[in-house]
């Protein structure tokens, strides 16, 4: 493993999805400060989603990708440019939907729980 990802700032968190260009292996990693990650040798497509919210996985999203990056050198430097206009297509939409679902409140049942009718 030889690539290091760093120097990102997303107040609501960031997620990186890697897809191996040959094997189609998928690695998804939630990044926490200082947003560094070791990436296995190979050719990978990188999909980054950052959230600029007040709490985890909330707020406006910024997305960006790099396709078919070769990680075979002893060190590699990559730059992913992100903006909100890139977040609609896949796999960004699925990443955002999954992360946003983890912050949805659990349903709360009212005081009429015992009186609820189920079925016909």
N, CA, C and O atoms as a MOPAC input file, in Angstrom:
PM7 MOZYME 1SCF
protein

 N      0.85800 1    -1.17200 1     0.00000 1
 C      0.00000 1     0.00000 1     0.00000 1
 C      0.89600 1     1.22400 1     0.00000 1
 O      1.88700 1     1.29200 1     0.72700 1
 N      0.52700 1     2.18800 1    -0.83100 1
 C      1.49800 1     3.25300 1    -0.96900 1
 C      0.96300 1     4.65100 1    -1.18200 1
 O      1.76900 1     5.58100 1    -1.23800 1
 N     -0.30000 1     4.86600 1    -1.30100 1
 C     -0.78500 1     6.21600 1    -1.58200 1
 C     -1.39400 1     6.82000 1    -0.32500 1
 O     -2.03000 1     6.12600 1     0.46800 1
 N     -1.19600 1     8.08500 1    -0.15900 1
 C     -1.68000 1     8.78400 1     1.01500 1
 C     -2.55000 1     9.94700 1     0.57200 1
 O     -2.16300 1    10.72300 1    -0.30100 1
 N     -3.72300 1    10.06600 1     1.17400 1
 C     -4.66100 1    11.11700 1     0.82000 1
 C     -4.71000 1    12.07700 1     1.98500 1
 O     -4.87500 1    11.64500 1     3.12600 1
 N     -4.57300 1    13.35700 1     1.73800 1
 C     -4.59200 1    14.29800 1     2.84800 1
 C     -4.98300 1    15.69300 1     2.42300 1
 O     -5.32900 1    15.93300 1     1.26600 1
 N     -4.92200 1    16.62600 1     3.38600 1
 C     -5.18000 1    18.04000 1     3.16700 1
 C     -6.60400 1    18.34000 1     2.71700 1
 O     -6.81300 1    19.18500 1     1.84600 1
 N     -7.57600 1    17.66400 1     3.29600 1
 C     -8.98200 1    17.94600 1     3.01100 1
 C     -9.61400 1    18.59100 1     4.23100 1
 O     -9.17700 1    18.35200 1     5.35700 1
 N    -10.63500 1    19.40200 1     4.02000 1
 C    -11.36400 1    19.97600 1     5.14400 1
 C    -12.85600 1    19.96100 1     4.83300 1
 O    -13.34000 1    20.76800 1     4.03900 1
 N    -13.57500 1    19.04900 1     5.45500 1
 C    -15.02600 1    18.95900 1     5.33700 1
 C    -15.59000 1    18.86200 1     6.74300 1
 O    -15.37700 1    17.86100 1     7.42900 1
 N    -16.30300 1    19.88600 1     7.17900 1
 C    -16.79000 1    19.92700 1     8.55400 1
 C    -17.78900 1    18.82200 1     8.88000 1
 O    -17.92000 1    18.43900 1    10.04200 1
 N    -18.49700 1    18.30200 1     7.87400 1
 C    -19.47200 1    17.24800 1     8.10600 1
 C    -18.97300 1    15.85000 1     7.77900 1
 O    -19.74200 1    14.89000 1     7.83400 1
 N    -17.69400 1    15.72400 1     7.43700 1
 C    -17.11400 1    14.41400 1     7.14700 1
 C    -16.88900 1    14.20600 1     5.65500 1
 O    -17.36500 1    14.97500 1     4.82000 1
 N    -16.15700 1    13.15500 1     5.34900 1
 C    -15.85200 1    12.82600 1     3.95800 1
 C    -15.79000 1    11.31700 1     3.80100 1
 O    -15.37700 1    10.60300 1     4.71400 1
 N    -16.20200 1    10.84100 1     2.63900 1
 C    -16.16200 1     9.42500 1     2.30100 1
 C    -15.46000 1     9.26800 1     0.95900 1
 O    -15.70600 1    10.02000 1     0.01600 1
 N    -14.58600 1     8.27800 1     0.89600 1
 C    -13.87900 1     7.98100 1    -0.34300 1
 C    -14.22400 1     6.56200 1    -0.77500 1
 O    -14.07000 1     5.61200 1    -0.00700 1
 N    -14.69100 1     6.43000 1    -2.01000 1
 C    -14.94100 1     5.11200 1    -2.60000 1
 C    -13.87400 1     4.88000 1    -3.66000 1
 O    -13.64300 1     5.72800 1    -4.52200 1
 N    -13.22500 1     3.71700 1    -3.58500 1
 C    -12.23100 1     3.33000 1    -4.58200 1
 C    -12.76600 1     2.11700 1    -5.32600 1
 O    -13.30600 1     1.19700 1    -4.71300 1
 N    -12.61600 1     2.11500 1    -6.64100 1
 C    -13.02300 1     0.96900 1    -7.45500 1
 C    -11.81500 1     0.54500 1    -8.26900 1
 O    -11.28100 1     1.32300 1    -9.05900 1
 N    -11.38400 1    -0.70500 1    -8.06800 1
 C    -10.24100 1    -1.22000 1    -8.81100 1
 C    -10.63700 1    -1.38400 1   -10.27100 1
 O    -11.63400 1    -2.03500 1   -10.58400 1
 N     -9.85600 1    -0.79400 1   -11.15300 1
 C    -10.19400 1    -0.78500 1   -12.57300 1
 C    -10.13200 1    -2.17100 1   -13.21100 1
 O    -10.80000 1    -2.41700 1   -14.21500 1
 N     -9.33500 1    -3.08000 1   -12.63900 1
 C     -9.20800 1    -4.43000 1   -13.20500 1
 C    -10.17100 1    -5.42000 1   -12.57100 1
 O    -10.90100 1    -6.12400 1   -13.26900 1
 N    -10.16800 1    -5.47000 1   -11.23600 1
 C    -10.93900 1    -6.49300 1   -10.53200 1
 C    -12.33800 1    -6.04000 1   -10.14200 1
 O    -13.18000 1    -6.86600 1    -9.79000 1
 N    -12.59600 1    -4.72900 1   -10.20200 1
 C    -13.86500 1    -4.11000 1    -9.79100 1
 C    -14.07900 1    -4.18400 1    -8.27500 1
 O    -15.18600 1    -3.94000 1    -7.79600 1
 N    -13.02200 1    -4.52200 1    -7.51500 1
 C    -13.09600 1    -4.49700 1    -6.05400 1
 C    -13.45400 1    -3.08000 1    -5.61000 1
 O    -12.95700 1    -2.10200 1    -6.16900 1
 N    -14.31700 1    -2.97900 1    -4.60600 1
 C    -14.74900 1    -1.68500 1    -4.09600 1
 C    -14.30800 1    -1.55700 1    -2.64100 1
 O    -14.53700 1    -2.45100 1    -1.82600 1
 N    -13.67600 1    -0.43900 1    -2.33200 1
 C    -13.30300 1    -0.10300 1    -0.96400 1
 C    -13.93700 1     1.24800 1    -0.66100 1
 O    -13.74200 1     2.21200 1    -1.40000 1
 N    -14.69800 1     1.31500 1     0.43100 1
 C    -15.29400 1     2.56800 1     0.85700 1
 C    -14.77400 1     2.88000 1     2.25100 1
 O    -14.80300 1     2.03200 1     3.14300 1
 N    -14.30400 1     4.09300 1     2.42500 1
 C    -13.68100 1     4.47500 1     3.69500 1
 C    -14.17800 1     5.84800 1     4.12000 1
 O    -14.11300 1     6.81000 1     3.35500 1
 N    -14.67800 1     5.92800 1     5.35600 1
 C    -14.99900 1     7.22400 1     5.93300 1
 C    -13.69100 1     7.83700 1     6.39300 1
 O    -12.92100 1     7.21300 1     7.12300 1
 N    -13.45200 1     9.04700 1     5.96500 1
 C    -12.20300 1     9.71300 1     6.28800 1
 C    -12.39800 1    10.61900 1     7.49800 1
 O    -13.36300 1    11.37900 1     7.57400 1
 N    -11.48400 1    10.52500 1     8.42500 1
 C    -11.50900 1    11.39800 1     9.58600 1
 C    -10.20100 1    12.19000 1     9.60200 1
 O     -9.17200 1    11.71500 1     9.12000 1
 N    -10.24900 1    13.38600 1    10.15300 1
 C     -9.02300 1    14.18700 1    10.15900 1
 C     -7.86600 1    13.38600 1    10.74800 1
 O     -8.02500 1    12.73600 1    11.78100 1
 N     -6.72900 1    13.42600 1    10.11400 1
 C     -6.29000 1    14.33200 1     9.05900 1
 C     -6.55200 1    13.82400 1     7.64800 1
 O     -5.79800 1    14.17000 1     6.73900 1
 N     -7.58800 1    13.01900 1     7.42300 1
 C     -8.01000 1    12.57100 1     6.09600 1
 C     -6.88300 1    11.92600 1     5.29400 1
 O     -6.57900 1    12.34000 1     4.17500 1
 N     -6.28900 1    10.93100 1     5.87500 1
 C     -5.22300 1    10.21400 1     5.17100 1
 C     -5.63200 1     8.76400 1     5.01700 1
 O     -6.31300 1     8.20500 1     5.87700 1
 N     -5.21300 1     8.15800 1     3.91500 1
 C     -5.60200 1     6.77600 1     3.64300 1
 C     -4.52600 1     6.09600 1     2.82400 1
 O     -3.99300 1     6.66800 1     1.87400 1
 N     -4.21600 1     4.87400 1     3.20100 1
 C     -3.32900 1     4.05200 1     2.39000 1
 C     -4.17000 1     3.35300 1     1.33600 1
 O     -5.22700 1     2.79800 1     1.63500 1
 N     -3.69300 1     3.38500 1     0.11000 1
 C     -4.41800 1     2.78800 1    -1.00900 1
 C     -3.57600 1     1.64700 1    -1.57500 1
 O     -2.39000 1     1.84200 1    -1.83800 1
 N     -4.15600 1     0.46100 1    -1.76900 1
 C     -3.39300 1    -0.66800 1    -2.30400 1
 C     -2.84000 1    -0.36700 1    -3.70100 1
 O     -3.42600 1     0.39900 1    -4.46700 1
 N     -1.69700 1    -0.98900 1    -4.01200 1
 C     -1.13900 1    -0.86500 1    -5.36500 1
 C     -2.18900 1    -1.30500 1    -6.37900 1
 O     -2.98500 1    -2.20500 1    -6.11200 1
 N     -2.18300 1    -0.67500 1    -7.52400 1
 C     -3.10800 1    -1.03100 1    -8.59100 1
 C     -3.59500 1     0.21100 1    -9.30100 1
 O     -3.10500 1     1.31500 1    -9.06500 1
 N     -4.56000 1     0.01700 1   -10.16700 1
 C     -5.20300 1     1.11200 1   -10.88300 1
 C     -6.60100 1     1.26000 1   -10.31000 1
 O     -7.40100 1     0.32500 1   -10.34200 1
 N     -6.88500 1     2.44000 1    -9.78700 1
 C     -8.12500 1     2.69000 1    -9.06600 1
 C     -8.82400 1     3.93800 1    -9.59000 1
 O     -8.18000 1     4.89200 1   -10.02700 1
 N    -10.15100 1     3.91300 1    -9.53800 1
 C    -10.95300 1     5.12300 1    -9.72700 1
 C    -11.38800 1     5.57000 1    -8.34100 1
 O    -11.85600 1     4.76300 1    -7.53700 1
 N    -11.23100 1     6.87100 1    -8.06200 1
 C    -11.52100 1     7.43000 1    -6.74600 1
 C    -12.72700 1     8.34800 1    -6.83300 1
 O    -12.81500 1     9.19200 1    -7.72500 1
 N    -13.66700 1     8.17400 1    -5.89000 1
 C    -14.88200 1     8.98600 1    -5.82800 1
 C    -14.97800 1     9.56600 1    -4.42500 1
 O    -15.13000 1     8.82400 1    -3.45500 1
 N    -14.89000 1    10.86700 1    -4.31300 1
 C    -14.86500 1    11.54000 1    -3.02100 1
 C    -16.13200 1    12.35400 1    -2.82000 1
 O    -16.55000 1    13.09700 1    -3.70900 1
 N    -16.75000 1    12.21100 1    -1.63500 1
 C    -17.89400 1    13.02700 1    -1.24300 1
 C    -17.56000 1    13.67000 1     0.09300 1
 O    -17.23600 1    12.98000 1     1.05900 1
 N    -17.64000 1    14.99100 1     0.14300 1
 C    -17.43300 1    15.72300 1     1.38300 1
 C    -18.69600 1    16.45900 1     1.77300 1
 O    -19.42600 1    16.96200 1     0.91900 1
 N    -18.95000 1    16.51800 1     3.07500 1
 C    -20.13000 1    17.19500 1     3.60400 1
 C    -19.67500 1    18.42600 1     4.37800 1
 O    -18.79200 1    18.33400 1     5.23100 1
 N    -20.27600 1    19.57800 1     4.08500 1
 C    -19.90800 1    20.82600 1     4.75100 1
 C    -20.99800 1    21.26300 1     5.72200 1
 O    -21.51900 1    22.37400 1     5.62500 1
 N    -21.33900 1    20.38000 1     6.66000 1
 C    -22.39500 1    20.68400 1     7.61200 1
 C    -21.87400 1    20.85500 1     9.02600 1
 O    -20.69200 1    20.66300 1     9.31100 1
 N    -22.80200 1    21.22400 1     9.90500 1
 C    -22.45200 1    21.44100 1    11.30600 1
 C    -22.27800 1    20.13600 1    12.06700 1
 O    -21.67600 1    20.11300 1    13.14100 1
 N    -22.80900 1    19.03900 1    11.50700 1
 C    -22.64600 1    17.74100 1    12.16000 1
 C    -22.35600 1    16.68700 1    11.10200 1
 O    -22.43900 1    16.94500 1     9.90100 1
 N    -22.01400 1    15.49800 1    11.57600 1
 C    -21.55800 1    14.42900 1    10.69000 1
 C    -22.59600 1    14.05600 1     9.63500 1
 O    -23.77100 1    13.85500 1     9.94400 1
 N    -22.13800 1    13.96600 1     8.37000 1
 C    -22.90100 1    13.55000 1     7.19100 1
 C    -24.06700 1    14.47300 1     6.89200 1
 O    -25.07800 1    14.04000 1     6.33800 1
 N    -23.93600 1    15.72900 1     7.25300 1
 C    -24.98100 1    16.70200 1     6.96400 1
 C    -24.38400 1    17.91300 1     6.27700 1
 O    -23.17400 1    18.13400 1     6.32200 1
 N    -25.24200 1    18.69500 1     5.64000 1
 C    -24.82500 1    19.91900 1     4.97500 1
 C    -24.63100 1    19.72400 1     3.48500 1
 O    -24.78900 1    18.62000 1     2.96500 1
 N    -24.29200 1    20.79300 1     2.81100 1
 C    -24.06000 1    20.72200 1     1.36100 1
 C    -22.94100 1    19.74200 1     1.03200 1
 O    -21.95100 1    19.64000 1     1.75700 1
 N    -23.11600 1    19.02700 1    -0.06800 1
 C    -22.11600 1    18.04200 1    -0.47800 1
 C    -21.23600 1    18.60700 1    -1.58700 1
 O    -21.67300 1    19.39900 1    -2.42100 1
 N    -19.99400 1    18.17400 1    -1.56200 1
 C    -19.03000 1    18.47800 1    -2.60900 1
 C    -18.51100 1    17.13400 1    -3.11800 1
 O    -18.15100 1    16.27400 1    -2.31400 1
 N    -18.46500 1    16.93900 1    -4.42700 1
 C    -18.07900 1    15.64600 1    -4.99100 1
 C    -17.01600 1    15.82900 1    -6.07000 1
 O    -16.94300 1    16.86300 1    -6.73300 1
 N    -16.20600 1    14.80000 1    -6.22100 1
 C    -15.20500 1    14.81300 1    -7.27600 1
 C    -14.64300 1    13.41800 1    -7.47000 1
 O    -14.78000 1    12.55200 1    -6.60600 1
 N    -14.00800 1    13.20900 1    -8.61600 1
 C    -13.47100 1    11.88300 1    -8.90800 1
 C    -12.19800 1    11.98000 1    -9.73200 1
 O    -11.91600 1    12.99600 1   -10.36600 1
 N    -11.45500 1    10.91100 1    -9.70200 1
 C    -10.31900 1    10.68000 1   -10.58800 1
 C    -10.46400 1     9.25700 1   -11.08600 1
 O    -10.67300 1     8.34300 1   -10.28800 1
 N    -10.35900 1     9.05300 1   -12.37800 1
 C    -10.56000 1     7.73000 1   -12.94900 1
 C     -9.23800 1     7.11200 1   -13.36800 1
 O     -8.35400 1     7.78300 1   -13.89900 1
 N     -9.12700 1     5.81600 1   -13.11600 1
 C     -8.00200 1     5.00000 1   -13.57000 1
 C     -6.64200 1     5.58700 1   -13.18300 1
 O     -5.78400 1     5.81700 1   -14.03600 1
 N     -6.46500 1     5.82000 1   -11.88900 1
 C     -5.20400 1     6.33300 1   -11.37000 1
 C     -4.30000 1     5.15200 1   -11.03600 1
 O     -4.71200 1     4.22700 1   -10.33500 1
 N     -3.07200 1     5.18300 1   -11.53600 1
 C     -2.10700 1     4.11100 1   -11.28100 1
 C     -1.36100 1     4.38400 1    -9.98400 1
 O     -0.64900 1     5.38000 1    -9.86100 1
 N     -1.53200 1     3.48600 1    -9.01900 1
 C     -0.82700 1     3.58300 1    -7.74300 1
 C      0.21300 1     2.47100 1    -7.66700 1
 O      0.02900 1     1.48900 1    -6.94900 1
 N      1.29500 1     2.62900 1    -8.40400 1
 C      2.36900 1     1.64300 1    -8.40400 1
 C      3.69000 1     2.23200 1    -7.91300 1
 O      4.62300 1     1.48500 1    -7.61600 1
 N      3.78100 1     3.54500 1    -7.82600 1
 C      5.01200 1     4.20200 1    -7.39900 1
 C      5.14800 1     4.13200 1    -5.87700 1
 O      4.19200 1     3.82100 1    -5.16700 1
 N      6.35500 1     4.42700 1    -5.39500 1
 C      6.58700 1     4.44500 1    -3.95200 1
 C      5.73300 1     5.51300 1    -3.27100 1
 O      5.24100 1     5.30600 1    -2.16200 1
 N      5.56400 1     6.64000 1    -3.92800 1
 C      4.66900 1     7.68600 1    -3.43000 1
 C      3.86700 1     8.22900 1    -4.60000 1
 O      4.34500 1     8.27000 1    -5.73300 1
 N      2.65500 1     8.64000 1    -4.31400 1
 C      1.78600 1     9.20800 1    -5.33800 1
 C      1.07500 1    10.42400 1    -4.76800 1
 O      0.66500 1    10.42800 1    -3.60700 1
 N      0.93600 1    11.43400 1    -5.57400 1
 C      0.17400 1    12.61300 1    -5.19200 1
 C     -0.95800 1    12.78200 1    -6.18400 1
 O     -0.73500 1    12.80900 1    -7.39400 1
 N     -2.17300 1    12.89500 1    -5.67200 1
 C     -3.32800 1    13.10800 1    -6.53100 1
 C     -4.10100 1    14.31800 1    -6.02200 1
 O     -4.07600 1    14.63000 1    -4.83200 1
 N     -4.77100 1    14.97800 1    -6.92000 1
 C     -5.62700 1    16.10300 1    -6.57000 1
 C     -7.01500 1    15.82400 1    -7.11300 1
 O     -7.18800 1    15.57700 1    -8.30700 1
 N     -8.00400 1    15.86500 1    -6.23100 1
 C     -9.39100 1    15.68100 1    -6.63200 1
 C    -10.08800 1    17.02700 1    -6.46400 1
 O    -10.17800 1    17.56300 1    -5.35900 1
 N    -10.57400 1    17.55700 1    -7.56600 1
 C    -11.32100 1    18.81000 1    -7.51600 1
 C    -12.79200 1    18.48300 1    -7.25800 1
 O    -13.38900 1    17.66600 1    -7.95800 1
 N    -13.36500 1    19.13100 1    -6.24500 1
 C    -14.74900 1    18.85300 1    -5.85900 1
 C    -15.61300 1    20.09000 1    -6.03100 1
 O    -15.15400 1    21.22100 1    -5.87200 1
 N    -16.87300 1    19.84800 1    -6.36000 1
 C    -17.88300 1    20.90000 1    -6.32300 1
 C    -19.25900 1    20.25300 1    -6.27400 1
 O    -19.40300 1    19.05600 1    -6.52100 1
 N    -20.25600 1    21.04600 1    -5.95600 1
 C    -21.60400 1    20.50600 1    -5.76000 1
 C    -22.25200 1    20.06200 1    -7.05700 1
 O    -23.17500 1    19.24800 1    -7.01900 1
 N    -21.81300 1    20.55500 1    -8.19200 1
 C    -22.40800 1    20.18300 1    -9.47500 1
 C    -22.10300 1    18.75000 1    -9.88300 1
 O    -22.75500 1    18.21800 1   -10.78200 1
 N    -21.13500 1    18.11800 1    -9.25000 1
 C    -20.73600 1    16.76100 1    -9.62700 1
 C    -21.45800 1    15.68200 1    -8.81300 1
 O    -21.18400 1    14.49800 1    -9.00900 1
 N    -22.35400 1    16.04600 1    -7.92100 1
 C    -22.91600 1    15.08400 1    -6.96600 1
 C    -24.14200 1    14.30700 1    -7.45100 1
 O    -24.54500 1    13.35700 1    -6.77900 1
 N    -24.74800 1    14.65900 1    -8.57100 1
 C    -25.98300 1    14.00600 1    -9.00900 1
 C    -25.78300 1    12.59100 1    -9.56200 1
 O    -26.57700 1    11.71200 1    -9.22800 1
 N    -24.77000 1    12.32400 1   -10.38700 1
 C    -24.66900 1    10.98100 1   -10.98600 1
 C    -24.13800 1     9.93600 1    -9.99800 1
 O    -23.65000 1    10.26500 1    -8.91700 1
 N    -24.24800 1     8.69200 1   -10.39600 1
 C    -23.66300 1     7.60000 1    -9.62000 1
 C    -22.15400 1     7.62000 1    -9.78900 1
 O    -21.66100 1     8.07200 1   -10.82200 1
 N    -21.41600 1     7.14500 1    -8.81000 1
 C    -21.87500 1     6.56700 1    -7.55200 1
 C    -22.12600 1     7.59900 1    -6.46100 1
 O    -22.45400 1     7.23000 1    -5.33300 1
 N    -21.97900 1     8.89000 1    -6.77400 1
 C    -22.12000 1     9.92500 1    -5.74800 1
 C    -23.50000 1     9.91800 1    -5.10400 1
 O    -23.61700 1    10.02600 1    -3.88400 1
 N    -24.55400 1     9.79000 1    -5.92500 1
 C    -25.91300 1     9.80000 1    -5.40000 1
 C    -26.09900 1     8.70200 1    -4.35300 1
 O    -26.68300 1     8.94800 1    -3.29700 1
 N    -25.61200 1     7.49900 1    -4.63500 1
 C    -25.75100 1     6.38300 1    -3.69100 1
 C    -24.94100 1     6.60900 1    -2.42200 1
 O    -25.40300 1     6.29100 1    -1.32600 1
 N    -23.74700 1     7.15100 1    -2.56200 1
 C    -22.91400 1     7.43100 1    -1.38000 1
 C    -23.62100 1     8.44700 1    -0.48700 1
 O    -23.70100 1     8.25300 1     0.72600 1
 N    -24.12900 1     9.51700 1    -1.07000 1
 C    -24.80900 1    10.56200 1    -0.30700 1
 C    -26.06400 1    10.01100 1     0.35800 1
 O    -26.31300 1    10.28400 1     1.53200 1
 N    -26.85300 1     9.23700 1    -0.38100 1
 C    -28.08200 1     8.66100 1     0.16600 1
 C    -27.77700 1     7.76100 1     1.35400 1
 O    -28.45200 1     7.83500 1     2.38100 1
 N    -26.76900 1     6.91800 1     1.21900 1
 C    -26.40200 1     5.99800 1     2.30400 1
 C    -25.92100 1     6.75900 1     3.53700 1
 O    -26.33400 1     6.44800 1     4.65400 1
 N    -25.05300 1     7.75200 1     3.34500 1
 C    -24.53000 1     8.49600 1     4.48400 1
 C    -25.62800 1     9.33300 1     5.12800 1
 O    -25.69300 1     9.41600 1     6.35400 1
 N    -26.48300 1     9.95000 1     4.33600 1
 C    -27.56500 1    10.76900 1     4.89000 1
 C    -28.54900 1     9.92200 1     5.68500 1
 O    -29.11300 1    10.39100 1     6.67300 1
 N    -28.75800 1     8.68600 1     5.26600 1
 C    -29.68100 1     7.79300 1     5.96900 1
 C    -29.18500 1     7.46900 1     7.37200 1
 O    -29.98800 1     7.17700 1     8.25700 1
 N    -27.87800 1     7.51500 1     7.58500 1
 C    -27.34600 1     7.18900 1     8.91100 1
 C    -27.62800 1     8.28900 1     9.91700 1
 O    -27.45200 1     8.07300 1    11.11600 1
 N    -28.06000 1     9.46200 1     9.47200 1
 C    -28.32800 1    10.56900 1    10.39100 1
 C    -29.81700 1    10.81400 1    10.58700 1
 O    -30.19600 1    11.73000 1    11.31700 1
 N    -30.67900 1    10.00600 1     9.94500 1
 C    -32.12100 1    10.20100 1    10.08700 1
 C    -32.55300 1     9.74200 1    11.48100 1
 O    -32.06500 1     8.72300 1    11.97000 1
 N    -33.45500 1    10.47600 1    12.12200 1
 C    -33.89700 1    10.08400 1    13.46400 1
 C    -34.69800 1     8.78500 1    13.43300 1
 O    -35.37600 1     8.48300 1    12.45100 1
 N    -34.61100 1     8.03800 1    14.49800 1
 C    -35.38500 1     6.80700 1    14.64100 1
 C    -36.83600 1     7.19500 1    14.92700 1
 O    -37.09900 1     8.13600 1    15.67600 1
 N    -37.77100 1     6.46500 1    14.32800 1
 C    -39.19600 1     6.77300 1    14.50900 1
 C    -39.57200 1     6.70300 1    15.98000 1
 O    -39.12300 1     5.82100 1    16.71200 1
 N    -40.39400 1     7.63500 1    16.39200 1
 C    -40.87600 1     7.65100 1    17.76800 1
 C    -42.38000 1     7.43000 1    17.74400 1
 O    -43.11300 1     8.10400 1    17.02100 1
 N    -42.81500 1     6.49000 1    18.53600 1
 C    -44.22800 1     6.16800 1    18.57300 1
 C    -44.89600 1     6.98300 1    19.65800 1
 O    -44.32300 1     7.20400 1    20.72500 1
 N    -46.10800 1     7.42800 1    19.38200 1
 C    -46.85400 1     8.23000 1    20.33800 1
 C    -47.41400 1     7.40300 1    21.48600 1
 O    -47.15700 1     6.20300 1    21.58200 1
 N    -48.16700 1     8.04400 1    22.34000 1
 C    -48.73200 1     7.38500 1    23.51900 1
 C    -49.81700 1     6.38600 1    23.14600 1
 O    -50.23300 1     5.60600 1    24.00200 1
 N    -50.29300 1     6.37500 1    21.89800 1
 C    -51.35400 1     5.46500 1    21.47300 1
 C    -50.81100 1     4.14500 1    20.94400 1
 O    -51.53200 1     3.41600 1    20.26200 1
 N    -49.58500 1     3.83100 1    21.23500 1
 C    -48.96000 1     2.60700 1    20.72200 1
 C    -49.82200 1     1.38000 1    21.01300 1
 O    -50.04500 1     0.56800 1    20.11600 1
 N    -50.30200 1     1.23000 1    22.21900 1
 C    -51.09100 1     0.05800 1    22.59700 1
 C    -52.43800 1     0.02600 1    21.88900 1
 O    -53.04600 1    -1.03800 1    21.77000 1
 N    -52.91000 1     1.16700 1    21.41900 1
 C    -54.20300 1     1.23900 1    20.77900 1
 C    -54.12500 1     1.13800 1    19.25800 1
 O    -55.14800 1     1.13500 1    18.57300 1
 N    -52.90500 1     1.05500 1    18.74100 1
 C    -52.74400 1     1.00800 1    17.29500 1
 C    -53.37400 1    -0.23100 1    16.71800 1
 O    -53.32300 1    -1.29400 1    17.33600 1
 N    -53.96800 1    -0.12100 1    15.54400 1
 C    -54.59000 1    -1.26200 1    14.89200 1
 C    -53.71400 1    -1.68800 1    13.73900 1
 O    -53.32000 1    -0.85500 1    12.92300 1
 N    -53.40900 1    -2.94000 1    13.65500 1
 C    -52.56500 1    -3.49100 1    12.60500 1
 C    -53.39400 1    -4.46800 1    11.77300 1
 O    -54.07500 1    -5.33700 1    12.31700 1
 N    -53.33400 1    -4.32300 1    10.49700 1
 C    -54.05700 1    -5.23800 1     9.62000 1
 C    -55.48800 1    -4.80800 1     9.39700 1
 O    -55.87900 1    -3.70900 1     9.79100 1
 N    -56.28300 1    -5.67300 1     8.76000 1
 C    -57.67900 1    -5.32300 1     8.42700 1
 C    -58.59000 1    -5.28500 1     9.61900 1
 O    -59.78000 1    -5.00600 1     9.47800 1

